[in-house]
């Protein structure tokens, strides 16, 4: 964009985002989604991606306070992100900060950084969280949907397990639950941010509340698991960043471009992956993934394998996304962030 002030540029991006999201939705099949997130960096991408796509009904976003962000700042951050999209009014509520069992949580420094969004916070928005609790919002969003909703879990499963325990009939209102979590045939990622941990097999989202994970797996709702096995295939490459930089026509896309640049600067060469956007993408378009049916059980007992998602004959049948069409997936994310139908 040539000429004009920065404010003019931001206004134009905002208008583009809204215009793109208001058009061409009549031919799309309506889908209802409920998103539960711990509001980490890849969650920011996933949230903006989902809220920008035309024809998608996001019923609610709830914050899992057992993950990378505390509940209260997590809610504030989600509302700020939503303010960059065509869905600034999406209902948001914060959940509990303790697991159903145990006391695991992410390292405090990481939580402090995520609470502050690496000092990249979008402008505050003139609104408040809904007066409902997370439990009430999850329940009402599912029950009030005109069709069965798709639940997407991008953090620990505490909020969702608590809702299913309190309202068992909620299972009848959910088409399925798509979960970013677990490591099936690959190493876990606990040691990546807790190097002294003896646990080399668990993945963080499951590890923080393995009891909740088991409850969700055995809830009777169809589960699609998107583990590290699949997400390891989608590191954020310089090619992807350049592609996004050259195709960045909305405020949502521009913010993601800034966030990826910041994490690249802070990462000291460590790879960063699109864990959560992949989970949203396959919940939107299942043809992006390749799946296997596995019988899985989560190890809850304390020890070096705690939180491991283990193949077990007595485990619950879970559909596992093992691979992704990387080229289509990356283009889908960029299209979505720019308000285009992927």
N, C-alpha and C positions, 0 to 999 in steps of 0.2 A: 504494500500500500504506500503510495507516494503522497506527500503533503499532509496537512492536518496535524492536530495535536494528538498526544497519546490517548487522551480521553476520547477523542473522535474515533481513533482506531479501536479502542476497547468497545465503544458503543456499536460500531459496525460489526465486530465479531459477535457481540451479543445478539444483534438482530439476525445475523446469519444463522446462528445456532437455533434461535427460536423459529425462524422461517423454515429451515430445513426440517425441523422436527414436527411442524404442523402440516407438512405436505405429504401426499401420497401414502396415507395410512389406511384408506378405505379397502384396499385389496389385500391387506395383511390379515392373517388369522390372529385374533386377539389372544394374548397370553398374559396371565397374571403371575407376578413374581413377588416374593418376599425375600429380602436380603438381610442376612445376619453377618456382621463384619467386626473385625477387631481394629479396623481403620489404620492399618500399616500402609507403607508406600504402594505396594502392589494393589492393595484395597482401593486406594485413591483412584488408580487407573480403572479398576473394575467398576467402581461406583459411577464414575463419569461416563464410562463406556455404556453401561446399562441405561443410565438416565437419558442419554442422548439419542438412543435409537427410536425412530418413529414406530408407532404401533405397539409399543411395549407398555403394559400397565404395571408399574411398580407400586404395589399396595402399601409397602412399609419398608423402612430400614431400621434395624435394631443393632445396638452396639454390644458386642461381647466384651465385657470389662475384664475378662480373665486373660486377654491376649496382649497385643503390643501396645495398646492405648488404654488409658483409664476411661471409665465410663463417661464421666461428665465432659471432659475435653473431647472425647470421641464423638459425642452427640453434637457438640459445637462444630467440630471439624466436618462432620457429615453435612450439617446444614450449610456451612460455608461452601463446600463442594457442590451441593445441590444448587446453590445460588449461581453457579457458572453454567447451568444447564437449562433445558426447557422444562424441567420439573423442580422448580425451587420450593414447591410446597409439599413435597413428599413427606408423609408423617415419619418422625424420627423419635426413638426412645432409647434410653440407656439401660443396660442390664446389670446384674450382679457382678462383683469383682472377685468372688471366691468360687472355686470349683464346687461341684456337688459333693465331691469327696476329695480330701487332701488339701494342700495349700500351695500348689505349684503356680508359678507365674514367670513371665519373662523377666530378664535382668532389668533392674531399675533404670539404668542409663538408657536402654533402648526405649523403655516406656516414656521416659522424660522427653526424649527426642521426638517420639511419635505424638505425644500430647501437643507439642509445639510445631508439628508438621515440618521439622527441619527448618523452621523459621521461614517457610514459604506460604504461610496461611493466606488463603484468599480473603477478600474483604468480609467483614461481619455482615450478617443479614438481619433485617428487622423482624425477627420472628422468634418464637419460643418452641421448645419441644412440646409434643402433645402431652396432655395431662395424664395419659395412661401410663401404667407401668409397661415394661417390655413384655411381660407375660400377657397382659391385657391386649397390647397392640398386636402381638403375634397371633393371638387367638382371634381377635376381631377381624384382622386383615384376611385371615384364611376363611373365616366363616362368612364374611360379607362379600367375598369375591363371587362374581357371577358364574364362575366355573372353578374347577379344582386348580389350586395355585401351585406353582413350582417354588420350592424353598431352596435358597442357595446359601450355603454356610461357608464363610471365608475365614473363620477363626475357630476358637474352641467351641465345642458343641453344648456348652452349659445352658444357654438360653433355650435352645430348641429342645433339649432333653427335659428341662424343667416344664416347658409348655406341654409336651406330650405326656408327662407324668400327671400334671394337673388336669388335663383335659384329654383323656384317651380317645374320645370321639373325633378329635382333631385329625386323626389319621385319615378319616373319610373325606376330609376337605383338601388333602394334599395329593397332587399328582405324583410327586416324588421329591426327594431331597438330593441335591447335588452338593457334594462335600469336597473342598480342597483339603486333603489330609492323607497321612500315612505314607509308608514306604514299603512296597511289597517285595520286589526283587532287587532293590538297590539300597545302599546305606541310608541311614537317617540323617537329620540335619541338626541335631541338638548340639553337637560339638562345634558347629560353625560359629555359634555365638556364646557357647559355654564350653570352652576348650578343655576344661578340667573334668567335665562330666564323663563318667565311664560308659554312658549310654550311646552306642553307635548305631542303633537300629530304629529309634523312634523319630517321628516327625513332630514338630512343635504343636500344631493345632490339636493333634490327638493326645500328645503328651501332657498338655496342661490339665486335661480332664478326661482320662481314659474311661472312667465310669460313665460319663455322659455319652461318650462315643459308643460304648457297648449298648446303652439304652436306645440310642437312635438306630443303630444297626438292627436291633431286635424289635423295633417298634411296629413293624408290619408295613411301613411306608417304603415303597421301592427306593433304594439308595443307589446313586451313581457316585463312585469314589474317583476323584482325580488326584492321584498320588504323585510323589516325586518321580516315579518311573516315567510319567508322561511329561511333567513340567520341566524335567531336566533337559528336555529337547528344545526348550524355548528360552535360552538366555537372551537378554537384551543386547543385541549386537550393534556395532557402529552403523552397519547398513540399515538396521531397523530405525535407529535414532535419526539417521539422515533422511530416510523415507518419510518419517513423521515430520521432521523439520520442514521438508519441502511441501507437505500436505497438511497444513495447520490452519484451518479457516474458522475455527470457533475458539471461544475462550477456554473451553474444556480441553481441547487439543493443545492449546498453547500452554496451559498449566501443566499438562503431562510432559510436554517437551522440557519445561523448566525443571520439573521434579526428577526426570531421568538424567538430566545434566547434573543436578545436584548430587544424586546418589552415585553417579559415575565419578564425580570429583571426590567424594568421601570414601568410595569403595576400595581405593588403593589396589585396583586391578582385580578385585574379587568379582566373580560373575554375579549378576542380578537377573532374576528370572521373572517371567510373567505368570506366576503361580495362580493368582486369583482371577485375572482376566481370562485365563484359559478355562477356568471352571464356569465363569459366566458365559463364555462363548459356547461351550458344549451344551450348557443348559438351554441356550437359545437355538443352537443348530447342532443336533447330535451327530450329523453326518461328518463333522469335523474330526471326530475321534474314531479310534479303533478300540474295541472293548473285549474283555474276557469276563466270564462268570467265575467268581471265586467264592469259596466258603471261608469267611473271615471271622476272627475273634480278636479282641483287643486285650492285651495283657494289662491287668489293673494292679497287680501286686508290685510292691516296691522292689527295686533291683535294677540290674543293668539292662533288662529288657522291658522295663515298665513303659507302657504306651506303644509298644510295638503292635502293628497290625499283622497278625499271623494267620497264614493258611491253616485251617483246622477242619477236620471232617465234621465236627459238631458245630461249626460256626454258621453264621447266617449267610445266605446267598446274597452276594453283592455284585453289581455290575461295576467293573473297574475299567476306567479309561487308561489304556496302556501306551497309546501313541496318539499323536496329533498331526494333522496336515499342516505343517509349519507355515508354508507359503500362504495358504488360504486363511489360516488363523491370524497371521500378522496383518494381512490386508483387512480382515474383518474388524480387528481392533481399530485400525486407522479410520476405516469407513465409519464405524460407530462413533468414535470420538468427534468426527466431523459432521455428525448428524445425518449421515446417509444410511439407507437401509443396506446392511451387509449382504 
